[in-house]
Amino acid sequence: MNSYNVIFKGEIAEGKDRHKLSQALAKFLKVPEEKAHLLFSGNPICIKKALSESEANALKAKLNAVGIITHIKPVTTQAATAIPVATTPVTPKQVAKPSIETKPSTATKPTVKSYDDLSKGWQKVFAEFDLRQADKLGYFASAKSPAHTSRPKKEQLKGQNVVNMNALAFVFGSGYYFTKGMWKKGIYLFLMLTLLNLIILAVASLITDKNLSKLPFIINSIVFGLTANYDYYRYYKLGETTWPWMPKWMTGWLGIIASAVVTFVAFLIVLIILGIRFGEPLNIIYVKEGFLEDYKQTNIGQAFDKWSPCANTAWVEQEASNGITTVIYTCNMKLKHFKQVGQKASEAVTGKVDEAFISQVTRASLTIQFLINLDDTFEVNTARWQLSLGEGKEYTPYITANNALDDIYSNSLNKAIGEIFTPENILLNQVTK
């Protein structure tokens, strides 16, 4: 008499809640609930063995009625018939040496990848991906699978939060991938993101002057954080070390080296673009490499940028609405040095130290403006102090340009600061808000 096995292959009726069915089936088979996801691995699982045909059909109908699709497989048995054959004496030597062609055969059973070695956190992540059939459908398609979308909204959000963001990958990026054994994906993600960041920076440099240097770090962290859970799921369950869409030649060292070369070339191209975009304008270079008529001992750039009272310097090119182009040099003074020299200068000009005024100064800078002529020559146009006195107050007196130039080329601060305290400047340049 034939017997039958009832087989389950992970199939359920359309529109049924996979999560609920997995829990029900696990209870029916007396499988722990935390391992219910293993029933939907896609490997055939024998639910009941050695049933009669009527029992097998009854069980199949019962399971199909609730949405669990099963199959009946007959178990064939072959009766052994004794046939007399001529026998010859067999020596112990013949028994000890079996024929090469007679290899013992072992029945192979489909195995289900166990998650017992994983932490509880990873088991939850993998269970959620198994529920969505992410190993078969892929990341984005699995997010729309009926098993996921048929759940209540609260359960959907809870499941999404489980798989969405990996905090360690968000912080450590490729390093986290390496520690999990996914070094190929870690390298490729790093190279692809670097290439993407270079393109973004190159395009952004052409349309905006904003500092976007932090943007690549934000993009990298988000991508690593969102992809790590899914990548590790496929690595652990399927042994996947690269993505299925990648051509075969990219899965080895050749692909990694070629990708690294492409990224490096892109990096050089972006450097050239950024150099053109953010390099100093020609008029500034022209002024800095030039010489003033009465100060030919060194070029303007060397003298102005090396002026010792300056904490830092800056050069800016401006074009007015009437077409006049100027180059403006700014020396932001070392405040302590400025106040020390300012006390002496105020005493020399007014006969006493103006302690009240000097103590109010919170920032001091000297600007010198170069006028660019149509014949490509240039000349010093104006020199002006810009003093911040706190509470939004400013004092911005013009001074004699030659006094400022004498100080710069003598690498000192003397004549330029004295003009701040002259009665003419105090009367003409009142402190303003």
Secondary structure, DSSP 4 states (H G I P E B T S, - for coil): --EEEEEEEEEE-TT--HHHHHHHHHHHTT--GGGGGGGGSSS-EEEEEEE-HHHHHHHHHHHHHHTEEEEEEEE----------------HHHHHS--TT--------------TTS-HHHHHHHHHHHHHTHHHH-HHHHTT-HHHHTS-HHHHHHHHHHHH--HHHHHHTHHHHHHTT-HHHHHHHHHHHHHHHHHHHHHHHHH--S--TTHHHHHHHHHHHHHHHHHHHHHHHH---S-TTS-GGGGSHHHHHHHHHHHHHHHHHHHHHHHHHHSPPHHHHHHHT--BTTB-SS-HHHHHHT-TTEEEEEEEEEE-TTS-EEEEEEEEE-HHHHHHHHHHHHHHHHSS--HHHHHH--EEEEEEEEEEPTTS-EEEEEEEEEEE-STT-EE--EE-HHHHHHHHHTT--SHHHHGGG-HHHHHHS--B-
